[in-house]
Amino acid sequence: MSDRSADSIPSPETGTRDPELFRKEPFSFVRRGNRLQGRRARAWERNADRYVIEPERKQTDTSVAEDQQLDLQQTFERTAPLIVEIGTGLGECIANAAKDDAERNYLAVEVYRPGLAQLMLKVESFGLQNVRAIQANAPEVLDVMLPASSADEIWIFFSDPWHKTRHHKRRLIKTEFLDKVARVLKPGGTLRLATDWSNYAEQMRELLEAHPQFTNQHPGNLAGEHSELTRVRREGLEGHDSEPAFTDELGGWAPRFERRILTSFESKALKAGRRVFDLAYTRN
């Protein structure tokens, strides 16, 4: 899950931006406090040296120096299929997935240190050996750290929707970002996404349907009267005017991914009456 699943209160970014690296694209996240206290601080002290990868930084404390390619065999102390979760939030999803799937390696990418410290608590509690984490900006991790065709799956669940129109440029899922995902995914690998914001779901679907390196795993699924998008638009949810004649003819929504557990963030979204949209695409 993204930063917003870890802490819904934004705070200003910290650190100095490198204009060559950071001004090409708007940030897709806002920085929150990195101070650790109590159980999280102690979990970090006990586990970060082993489980958290600390790359050399180019400029800010979430950037990555250009020569920091990850040796996955050395990092995980074995060779195994790799699952990458971008925006892991409080680590609920990745920790539970790793606990039930010891045969695969799991890499959490998150900018929010308290969220990673919470993941360290779960790693310790579950006795996990197959989880590692990086505190870094996801596009740089995909560009610099991860080798080409190294990931079997990439998960992006509930990244910040930046729901105001003027902020859409900050959304993580853009064509340029999907190019980076395609570089890291193995041919035949899977990109999984979920969001509780219908406009963002539509944008994700539109970009992925147009991208030459991705194919929808569920073309036409949950279209028409079966589409949550149809319900959202007809009922005028999320602050939009109702469109009684609207029908989602395209569909293509994935069934809920069975290994995406119901997190605290998603539970709150559902209690608030929000719909959740899943998408799954294969790297061609």
Sequence and secondary structure as in RCSB ss.txt:
>XXXX:A:sequence
MSDRSADSIPSPETGTRDPELFRKEPFSFVRRGNRLQGRRARAWERNADRYVIEPERKQTDTSVAEDQQLDLQQT
FERTAPLIVEIGTGLGECIANAAKDDAERNYLAVEVYRPGLAQLMLKVESFGLQNVRAIQANAPEVLDVMLPASS
ADEIWIFFSDPWHKTRHHKRRLIKTEFLDKVARVLKPGGTLRLATDWSNYAEQMRELLEAHPQFTNQHPGNLAGE
HSELTRVRREGLEGHDSEPAFTDELGGWAPRFERRILTSFESKALKAGRRVFDLAYTRN
>XXXX:A:secstr
  HHHH S      S   HHHHSSS  SS        HHHHHHHHHHHHHHEE    SSSTT   TT    HHHH
HTS   EEEEES TTSHHHHHHHHT TTSEEEEEES HHHHHHHHHHHHHHT SSEEEEES HHHIIIIIS TT 
EEEEEEES     SGGGGGG S SHHHHHHHHHHEEEEEEEEEEES HHHHHHHHHHHHH TTEEESSTTTT GG
G HHHHHHHHT TT    TT            TTS   HHHHHHHHTT   EEEEEEE 
